[in-house]
Amino acid sequence: MRGLVVASACVVLVSGLQAGCSAPLRAPSVSPSGGTATTFACVQPSESPLPQWARDGFSPPDQSVAHLLSSDGHIVAVPFGWPLRERQPEGRSNKILWVADRNGGGPMTIDARRDSDSTVVHRELPDGPGPSIVDLPGRGCWQLDLAWPGGRDRIYLQYLGPAA
């Protein structure tokens, strides 16, 4: 019953989403300091039905949902807090629903790296894939390396600066 309530709330929130981003890695580029910086290409999320394995709790199951599919296709991110921001205004958060194709139960770790510098941050979601709030320390395109019991994958998320 709890899962149905969470999924129903998620369906309502998803209908108001506009955009997010996920993308493949681009070739390294030269930074102004002469070093090499990796640039990620963030794109808008897909506004389409979720993969078959990720539809549990969504009604109707084949409805269009703004989401991001990971590089290897093992996890989906549904960003309810879009646009994701380094600092959200009062009353908003960087909420993301993570749905994995297989989940052995247990924590999910996130190692996030920003493309514009060497910033790397570590986050842990103790309950594994599911509803979460993922705050990252600055604007930019972030590569998130995800690991959870049952899988590992990579996804790219764009975080904007603070709201004006």
C-alpha positions as CSV (number, residue, x, y, z in Angstrom):
1,M,0.0,0.0,0.0
2,R,2.8,2.4,0.9
3,G,4.4,1.9,-2.5
4,L,1.1,2.6,-4.2
5,V,0.7,5.9,-2.3
6,V,4.3,6.9,-3.1
7,A,3.9,6.0,-6.8
8,S,0.5,7.9,-7.0
9,A,2.2,11.0,-5.5
10,C,5.0,10.6,-8.0
11,V,2.5,10.5,-10.9
12,V,1.0,13.8,-9.8
13,L,4.4,15.4,-9.4
14,V,5.7,14.1,-12.7
15,S,2.9,15.8,-14.6
16,G,4.4,19.2,-13.7
17,L,7.9,18.5,-14.8
18,Q,9.5,20.5,-17.6
19,A,13.1,19.3,-18.3
20,G,16.3,17.7,-16.9
21,C,19.3,16.2,-18.6
22,S,21.3,13.1,-19.2
23,A,23.9,12.4,-21.8
24,P,26.9,10.6,-23.1
25,L,30.4,11.7,-22.4
26,R,32.1,14.0,-24.9
27,A,35.8,14.1,-25.8
28,P,38.2,15.9,-23.4
29,S,38.8,19.5,-24.2
30,V,41.7,21.8,-23.2
31,S,40.9,24.1,-20.3
32,P,42.1,27.8,-20.1
33,S,44.9,26.8,-17.7
34,G,46.3,24.4,-20.4
35,G,45.2,21.2,-18.6
36,T,42.6,18.8,-19.9
37,A,39.0,19.1,-18.7
38,T,36.3,16.5,-19.6
39,T,33.1,18.0,-20.9
40,F,29.8,16.2,-20.5
41,A,26.9,16.8,-22.8
42,C,23.7,17.2,-20.7
43,V,20.5,16.8,-22.6
44,Q,16.8,17.1,-21.8
45,P,15.0,14.1,-20.2
46,S,12.8,11.9,-22.3
47,E,9.1,12.7,-22.0
48,S,7.9,9.2,-22.8
49,P,6.7,6.0,-21.1
50,L,9.1,4.5,-18.6
51,P,10.9,1.3,-19.5
52,Q,8.6,-1.7,-18.9
53,W,10.6,-2.8,-15.8
54,A,10.2,0.7,-14.2
55,R,6.4,1.1,-14.5
56,D,5.4,-0.5,-11.2
57,G,3.1,1.8,-9.3
58,F,2.5,4.3,-12.1
59,S,-1.1,4.5,-13.3
60,P,-1.7,4.2,-16.2
61,P,1.6,2.3,-16.5
62,D,2.3,3.4,-20.1
63,Q,1.8,7.2,-19.4
64,S,4.5,9.6,-20.5
65,V,6.9,10.6,-17.7
66,A,9.8,13.0,-17.8
67,H,12.8,10.8,-17.0
68,L,16.5,10.1,-17.6
69,L,17.8,6.6,-18.5
70,S,21.3,5.8,-17.4
71,S,24.1,5.0,-19.8
72,D,23.7,1.2,-19.6
73,G,19.9,1.3,-19.1
74,H,19.8,-0.2,-15.6
75,I,18.4,2.7,-13.6
76,V,15.9,5.6,-14.4
77,A,16.0,9.0,-12.7
78,V,12.6,10.8,-12.4
79,P,13.6,14.4,-11.3
80,F,10.6,15.9,-9.4
81,G,12.7,18.8,-8.2
82,W,13.4,20.1,-11.8
83,P,15.1,22.2,-12.4
84,L,17.8,20.8,-10.1
85,R,19.8,23.7,-8.5
86,E,22.8,24.1,-6.4
87,R,20.5,25.9,-3.9
88,Q,16.8,25.5,-4.3
89,P,14.4,28.3,-3.2
90,E,12.5,27.9,0.1
91,G,9.9,25.1,-0.2
92,R,11.6,23.2,-3.1
93,S,14.2,20.4,-3.2
94,N,16.3,18.4,-5.6
95,K,14.0,15.4,-5.4
96,I,14.8,12.4,-7.6
97,L,13.0,9.1,-7.8
98,W,15.5,6.3,-8.7
99,V,14.0,3.1,-10.2
100,A,16.5,0.3,-10.8
101,D,15.9,-2.8,-13.0
102,R,17.2,-5.0,-10.3
103,N,17.6,-4.1,-6.6
104,G,19.0,-6.4,-4.0
105,G,18.1,-4.0,-1.2
106,G,20.6,-1.9,0.6
107,P,22.4,1.5,0.1
108,M,23.1,3.2,-3.2
109,T,26.3,5.2,-3.4
110,I,26.8,8.1,-5.7
111,D,30.2,9.4,-6.8
112,A,29.5,12.7,-8.6
113,R,32.1,14.5,-10.7
114,R,31.5,17.9,-12.3
115,D,32.8,18.4,-15.8
116,S,34.1,22.0,-15.3
117,D,36.7,21.2,-12.6
118,S,38.0,18.4,-10.5
119,T,35.2,18.6,-7.9
120,V,34.1,15.1,-6.8
121,V,31.5,14.5,-4.1
122,H,30.2,11.3,-2.5
123,R,26.6,10.7,-1.5
124,E,24.9,7.7,0.0
125,L,21.2,6.8,-0.1
126,P,20.8,4.4,2.8
127,D,17.6,2.8,1.5
128,G,19.0,2.4,-2.1
129,P,17.1,3.3,-5.2
130,G,13.8,5.1,-4.5
131,P,12.8,8.6,-3.6
132,S,15.7,10.8,-2.6
133,I,17.1,14.3,-2.4
134,V,20.4,14.7,-4.1
135,D,22.1,18.1,-3.4
136,L,25.4,18.8,-5.2
137,P,27.6,21.8,-4.3
138,G,27.5,23.8,-7.5
139,R,26.1,24.4,-10.9
140,G,27.2,22.4,-13.9
141,C,26.8,19.1,-15.6
142,W,27.6,16.2,-13.2
143,Q,28.5,12.7,-14.0
144,L,27.0,10.4,-11.3
145,D,28.5,6.9,-10.9
146,L,25.9,4.9,-9.1
147,A,26.3,1.6,-7.3
148,W,23.6,-0.4,-5.4
149,P,23.1,-4.1,-4.5
150,G,22.2,-5.6,-7.8
151,G,23.8,-3.0,-10.2
152,R,26.0,-0.1,-11.1
153,D,25.5,2.5,-13.8
154,R,26.2,6.1,-14.8
155,I,23.9,9.1,-15.4
156,Y,24.4,12.8,-16.1
157,L,22.4,15.5,-14.4
158,Q,22.5,19.3,-14.9
159,Y,22.4,21.5,-11.8
160,L,21.6,25.2,-12.4
161,G,22.7,28.1,-10.2
162,P,20.4,29.6,-7.5
163,A,17.0,30.9,-8.5
164,A,16.9,34.6,-9.2
